[in-house]
Amino acid sequence: MTRLSVEMLAADAPPPITSAGHAQLGIAVLVGIAVIVLLITKFKLHAFLALTIGSLALGAVAGAPLDKAITSFTSGLGSTVAGVGVLIALGAILGKLLADSGGADQIVDTILAKAGGRAMPWAMVLIASVVGLPLFFEVGIVLLIPVVLMVAKRGNYSLMRIGIPALAGLSVMHGLIPPHPGPLVAIDAVKANLGVTLALGIVVAIPTVIIAGPLFSRVAARWVDVPAPDRMLPQRASEQLERRPGFGPTLATVLLPVVLMLAKALVDIVVDDPADHTQRVFDVVGSPLVALLAAVIVGFFTLGRPAGFTRDRLQQTVEKGLMPIAGILLIVGAGGGFKQTLIDSGVGRMILDISEDWSIPALLLAWLIAVAIRLATGSATVATVSAAGLVAPLAADMSTTHTALLVLAIGAGSLFFSHVNDAGFWLVKEYFGLEVGQTVKTWSLMETIISVVAGGLVLLLSLII
């Protein structure tokens, strides 16, 4: 970004709520992030409360009037929830419907029936990637753990040889591919094109998941050669059902929103005429709201009806799908409030100046910021929403493709080295029956490989397109 474009951007932006200089703003950012980290890690405070308090601390140290800091936080929270809240809710409904109807089990069992021997790790990464599209990471783990343990036991595989590909598939989807909350928030923050981001995300995700999944699992299995733990396997959804949906309709339902959003992006590129009727139609059906809503409605018939769900059962599924996302919505919203406080305090301009003076590529800067917040807070979502707020001004002078790559750089950085302050670390450790050191050598290293490989591919793509 040139000095002229920085000055033009600053002239167009509203005046900051504080007159603090770069040094004071830098200290304010460090204090705000430190407060968030301390509250989450030391005092075990919910991330929503930690982000709220951290935003106010940031504003106070930056010298902003308290009423203006509160206004910035609440406006950022409101706009973020307005932008992605409905999408998160629809994704949660689709995921719950997929799990409860036995559709996820149908995908798993069909692919496993076709695979065996050396193909099994590749089958696991395929299963996790497909099932992980509409599911939150934690839900995906709980859903796939019985499959991982069953396959490892019956096939006499090392647990890592089967488990790492499944975890890699889930993690890559979670960090890079919308409609997961993190990528959606980053897209909203930097005003990226969702279809282009999705398309480039798939390009980055495929080699990343291959390297961090089936290939790394060979090394991980030698380092930590453990069998599947002898424990009671959780009951699978389909075991409680007399019948379940077919493989084809289930797969089509899961992929429907992705296909619609990619079709919109393709039409936008080929037609490139806002007045064209075809483009206007695809702009509607390919919007994330309509695409996900269509998948949910189609799912009622392709997933719920074959499983024998009554109208009351469908209503219960929708309600149960929405219940667990309250915390996620609040964290995402508070992250948006923190982002807006950063921008309104003048931190966005400071980041622009730093990137200009130090000649740091914007994509690398975004990745590094996300890495730092991820290491400190342990939360990929918090890292994504915070980093997106910090680097959002950098997107003002970017092309559509580079803005999408900025989102992917943030997502890649948010996955770096999961350790003891990350709930996912303990989830993997307990389910797989690992020691802390073994979890670091497998899960934590796998996350780091995903982050580095995806970040490197993003930088490479930025030189090509």
C-alpha positions as CSV (number, residue, x, y, z in Angstrom):
1,M,0.0,0.0,0.0
2,T,1.4,3.4,-1.0
3,R,1.8,6.4,1.3
4,L,-0.7,8.2,-0.9
5,S,-3.3,5.5,-0.6
6,V,-2.8,5.4,3.2
7,E,-3.4,9.2,3.4
8,M,-6.5,8.9,1.2
9,L,-7.9,6.1,3.4
10,A,-7.2,8.2,6.5
11,A,-9.0,11.2,5.0
12,D,-12.1,9.1,4.2
13,A,-12.2,7.5,7.7
14,P,-14.2,9.0,10.6
15,P,-12.0,10.8,13.1
16,P,-10.7,8.5,15.9
17,I,-12.3,8.7,19.4
18,T,-8.9,9.5,20.9
19,S,-5.9,11.7,20.0
20,A,-3.3,9.2,21.3
21,G,-0.1,8.8,19.4
22,H,1.3,5.6,18.0
23,A,3.2,4.7,21.2
24,Q,0.2,5.1,23.4
25,L,-2.0,3.2,21.0
26,G,0.6,0.4,20.9
27,I,0.6,0.2,24.7
28,A,-3.3,0.3,24.7
29,V,-3.4,-2.7,22.2
30,L,-0.9,-4.7,24.4
31,V,-2.9,-3.9,27.5
32,G,-6.2,-4.8,25.9
33,I,-4.9,-8.1,24.6
34,A,-3.1,-8.8,27.9
35,V,-6.3,-8.2,29.9
36,I,-8.2,-10.6,27.6
37,V,-5.5,-13.3,27.8
38,L,-5.2,-12.9,31.6
39,L,-8.9,-13.2,32.2
40,I,-9.3,-16.2,29.9
41,T,-6.2,-18.1,31.1
42,K,-5.7,-17.1,34.7
43,F,-9.2,-16.4,35.9
44,K,-11.0,-18.8,33.5
45,L,-13.5,-16.0,32.6
46,H,-15.7,-16.6,29.6
47,A,-14.3,-15.2,26.4
48,F,-17.3,-13.0,25.9
49,L,-16.8,-11.2,29.2
50,A,-13.0,-11.1,28.7
51,L,-13.4,-9.5,25.3
52,T,-15.9,-6.9,26.7
53,I,-13.6,-5.9,29.6
54,G,-10.5,-6.0,27.3
55,S,-12.2,-3.6,24.9
56,L,-13.0,-1.1,27.6
57,A,-9.4,-1.4,29.0
58,L,-8.1,-0.7,25.5
59,G,-10.3,2.4,25.1
60,A,-9.3,3.7,28.6
61,V,-5.5,3.3,28.0
62,A,-5.9,4.9,24.6
63,G,-7.4,7.9,26.3
64,A,-10.9,7.5,24.7
65,P,-13.9,8.9,26.6
66,L,-15.7,6.0,28.2
67,D,-19.0,6.7,26.6
68,K,-17.4,6.7,23.1
69,A,-15.5,3.5,23.9
70,I,-18.8,1.8,24.9
71,T,-20.5,3.1,21.8
72,S,-17.7,1.7,19.6
73,F,-17.9,-1.7,21.3
74,T,-21.7,-2.1,21.1
75,S,-21.9,-0.9,17.5
76,G,-19.1,-3.4,16.5
77,L,-20.9,-6.2,18.4
78,G,-24.2,-5.3,16.7
79,S,-22.8,-5.1,13.2
80,T,-20.9,-8.4,13.6
81,V,-23.8,-10.3,14.8
82,A,-26.0,-8.8,12.1
83,G,-23.5,-9.9,9.5
84,V,-22.8,-13.5,10.6
85,G,-25.3,-14.3,13.4
86,V,-28.0,-15.8,11.1
87,L,-25.4,-17.7,9.1
88,I,-23.9,-19.3,12.3
89,A,-27.5,-20.2,13.4
90,L,-28.3,-21.8,10.0
91,G,-25.0,-23.7,10.0
92,A,-25.8,-25.1,13.5
93,I,-29.2,-26.2,12.4
94,L,-27.9,-28.0,9.3
95,G,-25.1,-29.7,11.4
96,K,-27.6,-30.9,14.1
97,L,-29.9,-32.2,11.4
98,L,-27.0,-34.0,9.7
99,A,-26.0,-35.6,13.0
100,D,-29.4,-36.6,14.4
101,S,-30.8,-38.0,11.2
102,G,-27.8,-40.4,10.8
103,G,-26.8,-38.6,7.6
104,A,-23.3,-38.1,8.9
105,D,-23.0,-41.8,9.8
106,Q,-24.2,-42.7,6.3
107,I,-21.4,-40.7,4.8
108,V,-18.9,-42.2,7.1
109,D,-20.0,-45.8,6.6
110,T,-20.3,-45.5,2.8
111,I,-16.8,-44.1,2.4
112,L,-15.3,-46.6,4.9
113,A,-16.9,-49.5,3.0
114,K,-15.0,-48.4,-0.1
115,A,-11.6,-48.0,1.6
116,G,-9.2,-50.3,3.3
117,G,-5.5,-50.8,4.0
118,R,-3.3,-47.9,2.9
119,A,-6.3,-45.9,1.7
120,M,-7.9,-45.7,5.2
121,P,-6.1,-42.5,6.3
122,W,-7.1,-40.9,3.0
123,A,-10.7,-42.0,3.6
124,M,-10.6,-40.5,7.1
125,V,-9.4,-37.1,5.9
126,L,-12.1,-37.2,3.2
127,I,-14.8,-38.1,5.7
128,A,-13.7,-35.4,8.1
129,S,-13.5,-32.7,5.4
130,V,-17.0,-33.5,4.1
131,V,-18.7,-33.9,7.5
132,G,-16.8,-30.9,8.8
133,L,-18.2,-28.5,6.3
134,P,-21.4,-27.7,8.2
135,L,-20.3,-28.7,11.7
136,F,-18.4,-26.8,14.4
137,F,-15.1,-28.3,15.3
138,E,-16.1,-29.6,18.7
139,V,-19.2,-31.2,17.3
140,G,-17.2,-32.8,14.5
141,I,-14.8,-34.3,17.0
142,V,-17.6,-35.8,19.1
143,L,-19.2,-37.2,15.9
144,L,-16.1,-38.7,14.4
145,I,-14.4,-40.1,17.6
146,P,-16.4,-43.3,17.6
147,V,-15.5,-43.9,14.0
148,V,-11.8,-43.2,14.5
149,L,-11.7,-45.6,17.5
150,M,-13.7,-48.3,15.7
151,V,-11.6,-48.2,12.5
152,A,-8.3,-48.2,14.5
153,K,-9.4,-51.2,16.6
154,R,-10.9,-53.3,13.9
155,G,-8.2,-52.6,11.4
156,N,-5.4,-52.8,14.0
157,Y,-4.1,-49.4,13.0
158,S,-2.1,-47.0,15.1
159,L,-4.5,-44.5,16.5
160,M,-2.5,-41.6,15.1
161,R,-2.6,-43.1,11.6
162,I,-6.4,-42.8,11.6
163,G,-6.9,-40.0,14.1
164,I,-4.6,-37.3,12.7
165,P,-6.2,-37.3,9.2
166,A,-9.6,-36.9,10.8
167,L,-8.5,-34.1,13.0
168,A,-6.7,-32.3,10.2
169,G,-9.8,-32.4,8.0
170,L,-11.9,-30.9,10.7
171,S,-9.3,-28.3,11.7
172,V,-8.7,-27.1,8.1
173,M,-12.4,-26.7,7.5
174,H,-12.8,-24.8,10.8
175,G,-10.1,-22.3,10.1
176,L,-10.3,-21.7,6.3
177,I,-13.7,-22.6,4.9
178,P,-16.9,-20.6,5.3
179,P,-19.6,-21.0,6.7
180,H,-17.5,-21.6,9.8
181,P,-17.7,-18.7,12.2
182,G,-14.1,-17.6,12.1
183,P,-13.8,-17.2,8.3
184,L,-17.3,-15.6,8.2
185,V,-16.3,-13.0,10.7
186,A,-13.0,-12.3,8.9
187,I,-14.9,-12.0,5.6
188,D,-17.3,-9.5,7.2
189,A,-14.5,-7.5,8.8
190,V,-12.4,-7.0,5.8
191,K,-15.3,-6.9,3.3
192,A,-14.1,-9.8,1.3
193,N,-16.1,-11.6,-1.4
194,L,-17.4,-14.8,0.2
195,G,-17.4,-16.8,-3.1
196,V,-13.9,-15.9,-4.0
197,T,-12.7,-16.6,-0.4
198,L,-14.4,-20.0,-0.5
199,A,-12.9,-20.9,-3.9
200,L,-9.4,-19.9,-2.8
201,G,-9.9,-21.5,0.5
202,I,-10.5,-24.8,-1.1
203,V,-7.4,-24.4,-3.3
204,V,-5.4,-23.8,-0.1
205,A,-7.2,-26.4,2.0
206,I,-6.6,-29.4,-0.3
207,P,-2.8,-29.6,-0.2
208,T,-2.8,-28.4,3.4
209,V,-5.0,-31.2,4.6
210,I,-3.0,-33.8,2.6
211,I,0.3,-32.7,4.2
212,A,-1.0,-32.3,7.7
213,G,-3.3,-35.3,7.6
214,P,-2.3,-38.6,5.8
215,L,1.3,-37.6,5.3
216,F,2.1,-36.3,8.8
217,S,0.1,-39.2,10.3
218,R,2.9,-41.5,9.2
219,V,5.4,-39.6,11.3
220,A,3.1,-39.1,14.2
221,A,2.3,-42.8,14.3
222,R,6.0,-43.5,14.7
223,W,6.5,-40.9,17.4
224,V,3.4,-41.8,19.4
225,D,2.5,-45.4,18.6
226,V,-0.6,-46.0,20.7
227,P,-3.6,-48.2,20.1
228,A,-7.2,-47.0,20.4
229,P,-8.0,-46.8,24.1
230,D,-10.3,-49.4,25.6
231,R,-13.3,-47.4,26.6
232,M,-17.0,-47.3,26.0
233,L,-17.7,-46.0,22.5
234,P,-20.3,-43.2,22.5
235,Q,-23.5,-44.3,20.8
236,R,-23.9,-43.2,17.2
237,A,-27.0,-41.4,16.1
238,S,-28.0,-44.0,13.6
239,E,-28.1,-46.8,16.2
240,Q,-31.2,-45.1,17.6
241,L,-33.0,-45.0,14.3
242,E,-34.8,-47.6,12.3
243,R,-33.6,-46.1,9.0
244,R,-31.4,-43.2,7.8
245,P,-31.0,-41.1,4.7
246,G,-29.1,-42.3,1.6
247,F,-25.5,-41.3,0.8
248,G,-26.3,-39.4,-2.4
249,P,-29.0,-37.1,-0.9
250,T,-27.0,-36.5,2.2
251,L,-23.8,-35.6,0.4
252,A,-25.8,-33.3,-2.0
253,T,-27.4,-31.5,1.0
254,V,-24.1,-30.9,2.7
255,L,-22.4,-29.6,-0.5
256,L,-25.4,-27.5,-1.6
257,P,-24.5,-24.2,0.1
258,V,-20.9,-24.6,-1.1
259,V,-22.0,-25.3,-4.7
260,L,-24.4,-22.3,-4.7
261,M,-21.7,-19.9,-3.3
262,L,-19.1,-21.1,-5.8
263,A,-21.6,-20.8,-8.6
264,K,-22.2,-17.2,-7.6
265,A,-18.5,-16.5,-7.6
266,L,-18.0,-18.1,-11.0
267,V,-20.9,-16.1,-12.6
268,D,-19.6,-12.9,-11.1
269,I,-16.3,-13.6,-12.8
270,V,-17.7,-14.7,-16.2
271,V,-20.6,-12.2,-16.5
272,D,-19.3,-9.2,-14.5
273,D,-22.4,-7.1,-15.2
274,P,-24.6,-6.1,-12.2
275,A,-27.5,-5.4,-14.5
276,D,-27.4,-8.9,-16.1
277,H,-30.5,-11.0,-15.1
278,T,-28.4,-14.2,-14.7
279,Q,-25.9,-12.5,-12.4
280,R,-28.7,-11.0,-10.3
281,V,-30.3,-14.4,-9.8
282,F,-27.0,-16.0,-8.8
283,D,-26.3,-13.0,-6.5
284,V,-29.4,-14.0,-4.6
285,V,-29.2,-17.8,-4.6
286,G,-25.5,-17.7,-4.0
287,S,-25.6,-15.4,-1.0
288,P,-24.6,-17.2,2.1
289,L,-27.9,-16.6,3.8
290,V,-30.0,-18.0,1.0
291,A,-27.5,-20.9,0.3
292,L,-27.5,-22.0,3.9
293,L,-31.3,-21.5,4.3
294,A,-31.8,-23.6,1.1
295,A,-29.7,-26.4,2.5
296,V,-31.6,-26.4,5.8
297,I,-35.0,-26.6,4.0
298,V,-33.8,-29.2,1.6
299,G,-32.3,-31.1,4.6
300,F,-35.8,-31.4,6.1
301,F,-36.8,-33.5,3.2
302,T,-33.5,-35.3,2.3
303,L,-32.4,-36.0,5.9
304,G,-35.3,-35.6,8.3
305,R,-38.0,-37.4,6.3
306,P,-35.9,-40.5,5.4
307,A,-35.0,-40.8,9.1
308,G,-38.7,-40.8,10.0
309,F,-38.7,-37.4,11.7
310,T,-42.1,-35.9,12.4
311,R,-42.7,-32.2,12.4
312,D,-42.3,-32.1,16.2
313,R,-39.0,-33.9,15.9
314,L,-37.8,-31.5,13.3
315,Q,-38.7,-28.6,15.5
316,Q,-36.8,-30.2,18.4
317,T,-33.8,-30.7,16.2
318,V,-33.8,-27.0,15.2
319,E,-34.1,-25.9,18.8
320,K,-31.3,-28.2,20.0
321,G,-29.1,-27.1,17.2
322,L,-29.6,-23.4,18.2
323,M,-29.0,-23.9,21.9
324,P,-25.3,-24.5,22.0
325,I,-24.4,-21.5,19.7
326,A,-25.3,-18.8,22.2
327,G,-21.8,-18.7,23.6
328,I,-20.3,-18.8,20.1
329,L,-22.5,-15.9,18.9
330,L,-21.6,-13.8,22.0
331,I,-17.8,-14.5,21.6
332,V,-18.0,-13.6,17.9
333,G,-20.0,-10.5,18.6
334,A,-17.7,-9.3,21.4
335,G,-14.8,-9.9,19.0
336,G,-16.5,-7.6,16.6
337,G,-16.9,-5.1,19.4
338,F,-13.2,-5.3,20.2
339,K,-12.4,-4.9,16.5
340,Q,-14.5,-1.8,16.3
341,T,-12.9,-0.3,19.4
342,L,-9.5,-0.9,17.8
343,I,-10.4,0.8,14.6
344,D,-12.2,3.8,16.3
345,S,-9.3,4.3,18.6
346,G,-7.0,4.8,15.6
347,V,-5.2,1.5,15.8
348,G,-6.1,0.7,12.2
349,R,-4.2,3.8,11.0
350,M,-1.3,2.8,13.2
351,I,-1.2,-0.7,11.6
352,L,-1.2,1.0,8.1
353,D,1.7,3.2,9.1
354,I,3.7,0.3,10.5
355,S,3.1,-1.9,7.4
356,E,4.3,1.0,5.3
357,D,7.3,2.0,7.3
358,W,8.5,-1.5,8.0
359,S,7.6,-2.8,4.5
360,I,5.9,-5.9,6.0
361,P,3.6,-7.7,3.5
362,A,0.0,-7.3,4.6
363,L,-0.7,-11.0,4.4
364,L,2.4,-11.9,6.5
365,L,1.5,-9.2,9.0
366,A,-2.1,-10.6,9.3
367,W,-0.7,-14.2,9.8
368,L,1.7,-13.1,12.5
369,I,-0.9,-11.1,14.4
370,A,-3.3,-14.1,14.3
371,V,-0.5,-16.4,15.5
372,A,0.3,-14.2,18.4
373,I,-3.3,-13.9,19.6
374,R,-3.8,-17.6,19.1
375,L,-0.8,-18.5,21.2
376,A,-1.9,-16.1,23.9
377,T,-5.6,-16.9,24.1
378,G,-5.8,-20.5,22.8
379,S,-8.9,-19.7,20.8
380,A,-8.9,-19.8,17.0
381,T,-12.1,-17.8,16.9
382,V,-10.8,-15.0,19.2
383,A,-7.6,-14.9,17.2
384,T,-9.5,-14.6,14.0
385,V,-11.9,-11.8,15.0
386,S,-9.2,-9.8,16.8
387,A,-6.7,-10.1,14.0
388,A,-9.3,-9.3,11.4
389,G,-10.1,-6.1,13.3
390,L,-6.5,-5.1,13.5
391,V,-5.7,-5.6,9.8
392,A,-9.1,-4.7,8.3
393,P,-7.8,-1.2,7.1
394,L,-5.1,-3.0,5.0
395,A,-7.8,-4.5,2.8
396,A,-9.0,-1.0,1.6
397,D,-6.5,-0.9,-1.3
398,M,-6.5,-4.6,-2.1
399,S,-8.0,-6.4,-5.1
400,T,-10.9,-8.9,-4.6
401,T,-8.6,-11.9,-4.7
402,H,-6.0,-10.4,-2.3
403,T,-8.7,-9.4,0.2
404,A,-9.9,-13.1,0.1
405,L,-6.3,-14.2,0.7
406,L,-6.1,-11.8,3.7
407,V,-9.0,-13.7,5.2
408,L,-7.2,-17.0,4.6
409,A,-3.9,-15.7,6.1
410,I,-5.8,-14.7,9.3
411,G,-7.5,-18.1,9.3
412,A,-4.2,-19.9,8.9
413,G,-2.5,-18.0,11.7
414,S,-5.4,-18.7,14.0
415,L,-4.6,-22.4,14.0
416,F,-1.0,-22.2,15.0
417,F,0.3,-24.5,17.8
418,S,-2.7,-25.4,19.9
419,H,-1.4,-26.0,23.5
420,V,-2.6,-26.2,27.1
421,N,-4.8,-23.0,27.0
422,D,-6.9,-24.4,24.1
423,A,-10.0,-26.5,24.9
424,G,-9.4,-28.5,21.7
425,F,-6.0,-29.6,23.1
426,W,-7.7,-31.2,26.1
427,L,-10.5,-32.6,24.1
428,V,-8.1,-34.5,21.8
429,K,-6.0,-35.6,24.8
430,E,-8.9,-37.1,26.7
431,Y,-10.6,-38.7,23.8
432,F,-7.5,-40.4,22.5
433,G,-6.1,-41.2,25.9
434,L,-2.8,-39.4,25.4
435,E,-0.3,-37.8,27.8
436,V,0.3,-34.1,27.5
437,G,3.7,-34.6,25.8
438,Q,2.1,-37.0,23.3
439,T,-0.6,-34.5,22.5
440,V,2.0,-31.8,21.8
441,K,3.9,-34.1,19.5
442,T,0.8,-35.0,17.5
443,W,-2.1,-32.6,17.8
444,S,-0.2,-29.4,18.5
445,L,2.4,-30.1,15.8
446,M,-0.4,-31.0,13.3
447,E,-2.0,-27.6,14.0
448,T,1.3,-25.9,13.4
449,I,1.8,-27.7,10.1
450,I,-1.6,-26.6,9.0
451,S,-0.9,-23.0,9.9
452,V,2.5,-22.8,8.3
453,V,1.6,-24.7,5.1
454,A,-1.7,-22.8,4.6
455,G,0.1,-19.5,5.3
456,G,2.8,-20.3,2.9
457,L,0.3,-21.3,0.2
458,V,-1.5,-18.0,0.7
459,L,1.7,-16.0,0.2
460,L,2.5,-18.1,-2.9
461,L,-0.9,-17.5,-4.4
462,S,-0.6,-13.7,-3.7
463,L,2.5,-13.7,-6.0
464,I,0.6,-15.6,-8.8
465,I,-2.9,-14.0,-8.9
